[in-house]
Each structure stands twice: as structure tokens, then as C-alpha cells.
Amino acid sequence: MHYLYLVIAIIAEVIATSLLKSTEEFTKPLLTVVVIVGYLISFYFLTLTLRVIPVSITYAAWTGLGVVLVSITAFFLYDQTLDLAAIIGITLIISGVVILNLFSKAVVH
């Protein structure tokens, strides 16, 4: 269940972060509310995750997967392209999260 909470936290954070640009500096009220609610949901489920998974592992997964998913979302929403260095970096982030979760003794399996 704690991994489901982490997935919800990541998805909510990705939605909120991806929509930040669309708020046009918080001048669009509906999108601004979606962003704020997204962050509130994200932090709430992040705290539930921290009941079981150590903060270092939780934060690595939350931020790492968040960066990857926001980059992919920005590609589709805002036509932001990724160069080779960005793709390599994203691959390294994914590799790090996978290694932490599969091999670290700090992770609850």
C-alpha cells in the first residue's frame, strides 16, 4: 500500500508541476487551484509513504521519477525537446531509482 501512496504522490506532483506554466504566473484561477490541490495531494500521500519507507528512499523516488515524468509531459504539452544529454540524464535517474528499490537494504521490500 505504501508504494501506491508514493505513486499517487508522484502523479499529483507531476500534474501540479506540469501545469505551473499554464497558470501564467497564477493569473488563471482554475489552473492555479488545480496546481495547489495537486501539491497538497502530493504532500499528503508523501507523508503517508514516509510511515514505512525511509525518507531518503522516498525522496529519491519522488523527485527522480517526478523529473522524468515532468520532462516527458513537457515534451507533449509544451513541445520542449530533450537533447542527448537530457535523455542520458533521465536514463541515469531511472537507473538510480531502480537500483535503490531493488538492491538497497534501506528499502522495505
C-alpha positions as CSV (number, residue, x, y, z in Angstrom):
1,M,0.0,0.0,0.0
2,H,2.9,2.4,0.8
3,Y,4.1,2.2,-2.8
4,L,0.6,3.1,-4.1
5,Y,0.7,6.2,-1.8
6,L,4.1,7.0,-3.4
7,V,2.7,6.6,-6.9
8,I,-0.2,8.9,-6.1
9,A,2.2,11.5,-4.6
10,I,4.3,11.4,-7.7
11,I,1.4,11.6,-10.1
12,A,-0.1,14.5,-8.2
13,E,3.2,16.3,-8.1
14,V,3.8,15.8,-11.8
15,I,0.3,17.1,-12.7
16,A,0.8,20.2,-10.5
17,T,4.3,20.9,-11.7
18,S,3.4,20.4,-15.4
19,L,0.5,22.9,-15.1
20,L,2.5,25.6,-13.3
21,K,3.5,27.2,-16.7
22,S,-0.2,27.2,-17.8
23,T,-1.2,29.2,-14.7
24,E,0.6,32.2,-16.4
25,E,2.1,33.3,-13.1
26,F,-1.1,32.4,-11.1
27,T,-3.3,34.6,-13.2
28,K,-5.6,31.7,-14.3
29,P,-7.6,30.9,-11.2
30,L,-8.9,27.4,-12.1
31,L,-5.4,26.2,-13.1
32,T,-3.9,27.8,-10.0
33,V,-6.4,25.8,-7.9
34,V,-5.5,22.6,-9.7
35,V,-1.8,23.2,-9.1
36,I,-2.3,24.0,-5.4
37,V,-4.6,21.0,-4.9
38,G,-2.1,18.8,-6.8
39,Y,0.7,19.8,-4.4
40,L,-1.5,19.3,-1.3
41,I,-2.4,15.8,-2.5
42,S,1.2,15.0,-3.3
43,F,2.5,16.1,0.1
44,Y,-0.3,14.3,1.9
45,F,0.4,11.0,0.2
46,L,4.1,11.6,0.6
47,T,3.6,11.8,4.3
48,L,1.7,8.5,4.3
49,T,4.6,6.9,2.4
50,L,7.0,8.1,5.0
51,R,5.3,5.9,7.6
52,V,7.0,2.9,6.1
53,I,9.6,3.9,3.5
54,P,12.7,5.8,4.7
55,V,12.8,9.5,3.8
56,S,15.9,9.2,1.7
57,I,14.5,6.4,-0.5
58,T,11.1,8.1,-0.7
59,Y,12.5,11.4,-1.7
60,A,14.9,9.8,-4.3
61,A,11.9,8.1,-6.0
62,W,9.6,11.1,-5.7
63,T,12.0,13.6,-7.1
64,G,13.7,11.3,-9.6
65,L,10.5,9.9,-11.2
66,G,9.0,13.4,-10.9
67,V,11.8,14.8,-13.0
68,V,11.4,12.1,-15.6
69,L,7.7,12.3,-15.9
70,V,7.6,16.2,-15.9
71,S,10.2,16.1,-18.7
72,I,8.1,13.7,-20.7
73,T,4.9,15.7,-20.0
74,A,6.6,19.0,-21.0
75,F,7.6,17.3,-24.3
76,F,3.9,16.7,-25.1
77,L,2.3,19.8,-23.5
78,Y,4.9,22.5,-24.4
79,D,6.9,20.9,-27.3
80,Q,10.0,21.0,-25.1
81,T,12.5,18.7,-26.7
82,L,15.1,16.7,-24.9
83,D,18.7,16.6,-26.2
84,L,21.0,13.6,-25.9
85,A,22.4,14.8,-22.5
86,A,18.9,15.1,-21.1
87,I,18.0,11.6,-22.3
88,I,21.2,10.2,-20.8
89,G,20.5,12.1,-17.5
90,I,16.9,10.8,-17.4
91,T,18.1,7.3,-18.0
92,L,20.6,7.6,-15.1
93,I,17.8,8.9,-12.8
94,I,15.6,5.9,-13.7
95,S,18.6,3.6,-13.2
96,G,19.3,5.1,-9.8
97,V,15.7,4.7,-8.6
98,V,15.5,1.1,-9.8
99,I,18.9,0.2,-8.2
100,L,17.7,1.8,-4.9
101,N,14.5,-0.1,-4.9
102,L,15.9,-3.4,-6.0
103,F,19.2,-3.6,-4.1
104,S,19.2,-1.2,-1.2
105,K,18.8,-2.7,2.2
106,A,17.2,0.6,3.3
107,V,14.1,-0.1,1.2
108,V,11.2,-2.0,2.7
109,H,10.6,-5.0,0.4
